């Protein structure tokens, strides 16, 4: 009987030791994987932001459609102004304007066009992947566009792209994901990753910045 109790006690000690060691390791492994996935999501959101800013510069508004944004990247172009010559101090003192200098051929301004994908990302960029959340299988980012009016009565075009924790952390410890959501709720933060905002003009900031 005594020997049996000793065996049971030994088993309990081993189990307790395992739990003491395993619990912190689970959190460490979760945090490590979370950081890796969030880096991939952040880079994708930054690519969306780059495209949205370029789209607005050309069309004066943002788009809520990934089809439109991807088509813009793949098939549209952006103007590039090639400049030769400058308006010198002596020319300014003589009453010369840039428009006059251009007309006289003293300054050259020539506009050419470059494909959006090449200009923003370089050759070979897979624009089709822009809509999909890394580690989220085929789940797409939630994206919207609109406008907000500031306190000084200025209307500003805004957009937002986001994805919740449970999408890009899918397959990891469910309790840790719940803990993240509860913490975000406590501090009134978005429970996931996002860039831009539909409620206020935040200069297209990501919530990791």
Secondary structure, 3 states (H helix, E strand, C coil): CHHHHHHHHHHHHHHHHHHHHHHHHHHHHHHHHHHHHHHHHHHHHHHHHHHHHHHHHHHCCCCCCHHHHHHHHHHCEEEEEEEECCCCHHHHHCCCCHHHHHHCCCCEEEEEEEEHHHHHCCCCCCHHHHHECCCCCCCECEEEEEEEECCCCCEEEEEEEEEEHHHHCCCCCHHHHHHHHHHHHHCCCCCEEEEECCCCCCCCCECCC
